[in-house]
Amino acid sequence: MAYLGDMSIGIQRSRTRMSSWRRYLPLFTRVAVCLPCLLSGCLSLRIQEPQFIGFRDLRVPSLGMRESRLTATLDYFNPNAFSLGLETLDLEVQLFDNRLGRANLSQPIRVPARDTFGIPVALDVDMRKVMSNALSLGFNKEWEIRLDGKAGFRKGGIRLQLPIRYAWHDCGHQY
C-alpha cells in the first residue's frame, strides 16, 4: 500500500507541473508569434545613406602654425521616409589624397524625413600638411577633396553605423 501511495503522490506532482507549464503556454505562443514579426519589421528598416549637398558657414576660430580649427556646416539630404537621430559622426577630410584633418559632430541632431539638414562640425587641421600641399594648390588646376568616415544613427531603439563617402572635384578654379 505504501508503494501505491508514493506512486499516487508522484502522479499528482506531475499533474501540478503540467498545469504550471500550461499556465505559461499562452505567453509562450504570444512571444513565438510576435518575435518573428518584430524582427522582420526591424530587418525591413532599410536606411539609405544621406546625400551630401555642400557646406556653408566656413569659419576659422583659431589659426596656428601647427594646428588650426575650422568650423562649418555640412548640408545633407535625408532620402528616407522617416526621421533619424544623428548621434556620432567621425569624418576624415583629405585634400589631394593627403589627410587634412578629422571632423567630429559637436552635438547630436535630429534628421528630418525627406528633407535637407545641416551638421555643424569642427575640423582640426594639421597645418604642416596644408603647407606641404600649398605649392600644389597654386599650380594645380584640379582640386580633389574627400570626406570618408562613419555616422551613427538612431531610429527608435536601433543604432546603426553608416559609411559616409564623398569626393568633390573642381577642374577650373580661378583666383
C-alpha positions, 0 to 999 in steps of 0.5 A: 500500500505504501508503494501505491501511495508514493506512486499516487503522490508522484502522479499528482506532482506531475499533474501540478507541473503540467498545469504550471507549464500550461499556465505559461503556454499562452505567453509562450505562443504570444512571444513565438508569434510576435518575435518573428514579426518584430524582427522582420519589421526591424530587418525591413528598416532599410536606411539609405545613406544621406546625400551630401549637398555642400557646406556653408558657414566656413569659419576659422576660430583659431589659426596656428602654425601647427594646428588650426580649427575650422568650423562649418556646416555640412548640408545633407539630404535625408532620402528616407521616409522617416526621421533619424537621430544623428548621434556620432559622426567621425569624418576624415577630410583629405585634400589631394589624397593627403589627410587634412584633418578629422571632423567630429559632430559637436552635438547630436541632431535630429534628421528630418524625413525627406528633407535637407539638414545641416551638421555643424562640425569642427575640423582640426587641421594639421597645418604642416600638411596644408603647407606641404600641399600649398605649392600644389594648390597654386599650380594645380588646376584640379582640386580633389577633396574627400570626406570618408568616415562613419555616422551613427544613427538612431531610429527608435531603439536601433543604432546603426553605423553608416559609411559616409563617402564623398569626393568633390572635384573642381577642374577650373578654379580661378583666383 
